[in-house]
Amino acid sequence: MNNKGLIHIYTGNGKGKTTAAIGLAIRAAGAGKKVFIGQFVKGMHYSELDLIEKIENIEIKQYGRDCFIYKDPVQKDIDAAKEGLKEVSLKMTCGDYDIVILDEACIALYYDLFSLSDLKKAVESRAMHVEVIITGRYAPEELVEMADLVTEMKEIKHYYNDGVEARTGIEK
């Protein structure tokens, strides 16, 4: 049996990347595994936070400000993401967690909040058994090549384009 943790990437322009990662976290917690979720760029309240705080084996922390970045990031965004990557890196190396999720890390890369080399270094230095899940649009090819599993969520049709705003319990 292989004890080496693998690397997953959930990317693409379709809905469901974070949802898939949260689903995996819940499944893992149900199996007695310990999970850490670091959410980059996000600082707003999402409904999953209410459930996750009730699950003993899952810890979650946000490394963003109160709004998602839609324009150029400011220094506070960069500082939050870099501090987050440092903290998540410690979670991956300490050996206490079975799964570490870097939610929206690809978006953090896209906005140059931290470097691809710093992210790769953090992932490569993880404890051997740690499974890593990285989410977000625009996964760079170098990260895709490093991964063991890559799933692309492809938008075919989205009601947002018809004016439907994010709804509590569905998108937020």
C-alpha positions as CSV (number, residue, x, y, z in Angstrom):
1,M,0.0,0.0,0.0
2,N,1.2,3.5,-0.9
3,N,1.5,5.9,2.0
4,K,2.6,8.8,-0.2
5,G,0.2,11.8,-0.3
6,L,-0.8,12.8,-3.8
7,I,-1.4,16.2,-5.3
8,H,-4.8,17.1,-6.7
9,I,-5.7,20.2,-8.7
10,Y,-9.3,21.4,-9.3
11,T,-9.2,24.2,-11.9
12,G,-11.1,25.6,-14.8
13,N,-13.7,28.3,-15.3
14,G,-16.7,26.2,-14.1
15,K,-18.4,26.2,-10.7
16,G,-17.5,23.5,-8.2
17,K,-13.8,23.6,-7.4
18,T,-14.1,24.7,-3.8
19,T,-17.2,22.6,-3.4
20,A,-15.3,19.5,-4.6
21,A,-12.4,20.2,-2.2
22,I,-14.8,20.7,0.8
23,G,-16.6,17.5,-0.2
24,L,-13.3,15.6,-0.1
25,A,-12.5,17.2,3.3
26,I,-15.8,16.0,4.8
27,R,-15.2,12.5,3.4
28,A,-11.7,12.4,4.9
29,A,-12.9,13.7,8.3
30,G,-15.6,11.0,8.2
31,A,-12.8,8.5,7.8
32,G,-11.0,9.9,10.8
33,K,-8.4,11.9,8.8
34,K,-7.3,15.4,10.0
35,V,-7.8,18.2,7.4
36,F,-6.5,21.7,7.2
37,I,-8.1,24.1,4.7
38,G,-6.4,27.4,3.9
39,Q,-8.6,29.7,1.8
40,F,-6.5,32.2,-0.2
41,V,-8.0,35.5,-1.4
42,K,-11.2,34.8,0.5
43,G,-12.2,36.7,3.6
44,M,-15.9,36.8,3.4
45,H,-18.3,34.5,5.2
46,Y,-19.3,31.4,3.2
47,S,-21.9,28.9,4.5
48,E,-19.4,26.1,4.6
49,L,-17.6,27.8,7.4
50,D,-20.6,27.3,9.7
51,L,-20.5,23.5,9.2
52,I,-16.8,23.1,9.1
53,E,-16.4,24.7,12.6
54,K,-18.6,21.9,13.9
55,I,-16.5,19.1,12.4
56,E,-13.8,18.1,14.8
57,N,-11.2,16.9,12.3
58,I,-11.3,19.9,10.0
59,E,-9.6,23.2,10.6
60,I,-10.2,26.2,8.2
61,K,-8.5,29.6,8.0
62,Q,-9.0,32.4,5.5
63,Y,-6.0,34.4,4.1
64,G,-7.9,37.1,2.4
65,R,-9.7,40.3,3.1
66,D,-13.4,40.9,3.3
67,C,-13.8,40.9,-0.5
68,F,-12.7,38.7,-3.3
69,I,-10.1,40.4,-5.6
70,Y,-11.7,41.8,-8.8
71,K,-9.1,44.4,-9.6
72,D,-5.5,44.8,-8.9
73,P,-4.5,43.5,-5.5
74,V,-3.2,45.9,-2.9
75,Q,-0.3,45.3,-0.5
76,K,-2.7,44.0,2.2
77,D,-3.8,41.2,-0.2
78,I,-0.2,40.3,-0.9
79,D,0.7,40.3,2.8
80,A,-2.3,38.1,3.7
81,A,-1.6,35.5,1.0
82,K,2.2,35.3,1.7
83,E,1.5,34.9,5.5
84,G,-1.1,32.3,4.6
85,L,1.3,30.3,2.4
86,K,3.9,30.4,5.2
87,E,1.3,29.1,7.7
88,V,-0.1,26.4,5.3
89,S,3.4,25.3,4.5
90,L,3.9,24.6,8.3
91,K,0.7,22.7,8.3
92,M,2.0,20.5,5.5
93,T,5.3,19.8,7.0
94,C,4.4,19.3,10.7
95,G,2.9,15.9,10.0
96,D,-0.3,16.5,12.1
97,Y,-2.6,16.7,9.0
98,D,-3.5,14.0,6.5
99,I,-4.9,16.4,3.9
100,V,-4.1,20.1,3.3
101,I,-6.3,22.1,1.0
102,L,-5.0,25.3,-0.6
103,D,-8.3,26.8,-1.8
104,E,-7.9,29.5,-4.5
105,A,-4.1,29.1,-4.5
106,C,-4.2,29.3,-8.3
107,I,-6.1,32.6,-8.1
108,A,-3.4,33.8,-5.7
109,L,-0.8,32.9,-8.3
110,Y,-2.7,34.5,-11.1
111,Y,-2.8,37.8,-9.1
112,D,0.9,37.4,-8.2
113,L,0.2,37.3,-4.4
114,F,3.0,34.8,-4.1
115,S,5.3,33.0,-6.5
116,L,4.8,29.6,-8.2
117,S,8.3,28.6,-6.9
118,D,7.2,29.4,-3.3
119,L,4.0,27.3,-3.7
120,K,6.0,24.4,-5.3
121,K,8.6,24.6,-2.5
122,A,5.8,24.4,0.1
123,V,4.1,21.4,-1.6
124,E,7.4,19.6,-2.2
125,S,8.5,20.0,1.4
126,R,5.3,18.5,2.9
127,A,5.4,15.4,5.1
128,M,5.3,12.3,2.9
129,H,1.8,11.2,3.8
130,V,0.1,14.6,3.3
131,E,-2.4,14.7,0.5
132,V,-2.6,18.2,-1.1
133,I,-5.5,19.7,-2.9
134,I,-5.0,23.0,-4.8
135,T,-8.0,24.8,-6.3
136,G,-8.6,27.9,-8.4
137,R,-8.9,29.0,-12.0
138,Y,-5.8,29.4,-14.2
139,A,-3.7,26.6,-12.8
140,P,-0.2,27.1,-14.4
141,E,1.1,24.3,-16.6
142,E,4.1,23.8,-14.3
143,L,1.8,23.1,-11.4
144,V,-0.4,20.8,-13.5
145,E,2.7,18.8,-14.5
146,M,3.6,18.4,-10.8
147,A,0.1,17.1,-9.9
148,D,-1.1,13.5,-9.7
149,L,-4.7,14.3,-10.5
150,V,-6.1,17.3,-12.3
151,T,-9.8,18.0,-12.8
152,E,-10.9,20.9,-15.0
153,M,-14.4,22.3,-14.2
154,K,-15.6,23.6,-17.5
155,E,-18.5,26.1,-17.7
156,I,-21.0,25.2,-20.3
157,K,-23.8,27.4,-19.0
158,H,-24.2,29.5,-15.8
159,Y,-27.2,31.3,-14.5
160,Y,-24.9,34.1,-13.3
161,N,-24.8,35.3,-16.9
162,D,-28.6,35.7,-16.8
163,G,-28.3,38.0,-13.7
164,V,-28.8,35.4,-10.9
165,E,-26.7,36.7,-8.0
166,A,-24.7,34.4,-5.6
167,R,-27.2,32.6,-3.3
168,T,-26.6,31.6,0.3
169,G,-26.1,27.8,0.6
170,I,-25.4,27.5,-3.2
171,E,-22.6,29.8,-4.1
172,K,-21.8,31.4,-0.8
